[in-house]
Each structure stands twice: as C-alpha cells, then as structure tokens.
Amino acid sequence: QVQLVESGGGLVQAGGSLRLSCAASGQTVSHYAMGWFRQAPGKEREFVATINASGTRTYYADAVKGRFTLSRENGGNTVYLQMNSLKPEDTAVYYCAADIVYPKVYNMDYWGKGTLVTVSS
C-alpha cells in the first residue's frame, strides 16, 4: 500500500506560481513512478506530469510543458510540481498518484485526495 498526501494548493493570480508537494509513504515507495493529474469543474480528470522511480525521467502533458516542472526528492518519497506562468484554465483539483509502471498517463494504482488550485484572471 502507498499513501499519498498533497499540499500547496491555493489561490493565485494569472501569471503567478505555486508549488505543489506530494508526500508518499508505505512500502517501497521509492520503487514507484509518481505523477500529477487534475480535474477541473465539469471536466474529466486529465494527466499533467509523471516522473520515474529514480527521478531521472519526466513526461508532461502538452498543456503544461514548459511551464510546470516535476521533481523528486527525499529519497524518492516526495515529489514537487512547480507551476509557473499559471493560467485560469489551470484551475482544478490536483491529484498525486503512484504506479509501478512508467510512464503511465491514466489509471494509476494509488491516489491522494487532491489539493485545489485556483487561478484568477
């Protein structure tokens, strides 16, 4: 079992930045790829970014490429999503996820409860 807890969401103006954190715990967490997904009001959940177990490879959705950066620290137990140049369309609940497979852009095995990011125009 892997437990995931997100933090760092909030309200920010367009053009601003936020950093989301995801703390993972459980057995062999460092062996899992981790990722972020988001769900905007009235829309389906969508893939944002993922990082492999060693933290050496990342993959991003086109919508965030060049603006968001995913990193992994603390022995692989914490991932950070640095979000720059935020747009109102980035407003969503952001979910951290983990899976043994990399890269995976859907149906990851473990999920956090989410953190809300609101970008005002």
C-alpha positions in Angstrom: 0.0 0.0 0.0 1.1 3.5 -0.8 -0.4 6.6 0.9 -0.2 10.0 -0.8 -0.8 13.4 0.8 -0.9 16.5 -1.4 -0.3 20.1 -0.2 0.5 23.5 -1.6 -2.7 24.4 -3.4 -4.3 27.8 -3.1 -5.4 30.9 -4.9 -3.0 32.7 -7.3 -3.3 35.4 -9.9 -2.8 34.6 -13.6 0.9 34.6 -14.4 1.8 33.6 -10.8 3.4 30.5 -9.4 2.6 27.7 -7.0 4.5 24.6 -5.8 2.6 21.5 -5.0 4.0 18.8 -2.8 3.1 15.2 -2.5 4.4 13.1 0.4 4.4 9.4 -0.1 4.6 6.7 2.5 4.3 2.9 2.5 6.4 0.0 1.5 8.9 0.5 -1.3 7.6 3.9 -2.3 10.9 4.7 -3.9 10.2 2.0 -6.5 7.1 3.7 -7.8 6.7 6.3 -10.5 4.7 9.2 -9.4 2.5 11.7 -11.2 0.0 14.5 -11.1 -3.4 14.7 -12.6 -6.0 17.4 -12.4 -9.8 17.7 -12.7 -11.5 21.0 -13.5 -15.1 21.6 -12.6 -17.4 19.8 -15.1 -14.5 18.1 -16.8 -12.9 14.7 -16.7 -9.6 14.1 -14.9 -6.6 14.6 -17.1 -2.9 13.8 -17.0 -0.5 16.5 -16.0 3.0 15.0 -15.5 4.8 11.9 -14.3 8.3 11.1 -13.1 10.0 7.7 -12.9 11.1 6.0 -9.7 14.7 7.2 -9.9 13.7 10.8 -10.7 15.7 10.9 -13.9 12.9 11.0 -16.4 9.8 13.1 -16.7 6.9 13.3 -19.1 4.4 16.2 -19.4 1.1 16.9 -21.0 1.4 19.4 -23.8 -0.9 21.9 -21.9 1.8 22.3 -19.2 5.0 21.6 -21.0 7.5 24.5 -20.5 5.5 25.9 -17.5 5.4 23.1 -15.0 8.4 21.2 -13.6 8.2 17.9 -11.7 10.9 16.8 -9.4 11.5 14.1 -6.8 13.5 14.4 -3.5 13.7 12.9 0.0 14.9 9.5 -1.1 12.1 9.4 -3.7 9.3 9.9 -1.1 8.4 13.4 -2.0 7.5 14.9 -5.4 7.2 18.6 -6.2 5.2 20.2 -9.0 6.5 23.7 -9.7 3.8 25.6 -11.6 4.8 28.8 -13.3 3.0 31.2 -15.6 -0.3 29.9 -14.3 -3.4 30.5 -16.4 -7.1 30.5 -15.4 -7.5 27.2 -17.3 -5.1 25.6 -14.9 -7.8 25.9 -12.2 -8.6 22.4 -10.9 -8.2 19.9 -8.1 -4.7 18.4 -8.5 -4.2 14.8 -7.5 -1.0 13.0 -6.8 -0.7 9.4 -8.0 1.7 6.5 -7.9 2.2 3.4 -10.1 4.8 0.8 -10.6 4.7 1.5 -14.3 6.4 4.4 -16.0 5.2 6.3 -17.9 1.6 5.9 -17.3 -1.0 8.7 -18.1 -4.2 7.1 -16.8 -5.5 4.7 -14.1 -2.5 4.8 -11.7 -2.7 2.4 -8.8 -2.7 4.9 -5.9 -4.2 8.3 -5.4 -4.2 11.1 -3.0 -7.3 13.1 -2.0 -6.3 16.2 -4.0 -5.5 19.9 -3.5 -7.4 22.8 -5.1 -5.6 25.3 -7.3 -7.5 28.4 -8.3 -6.0 30.8 -10.8 -7.8 34.1 -11.0 -7.8 36.3 -14.1 
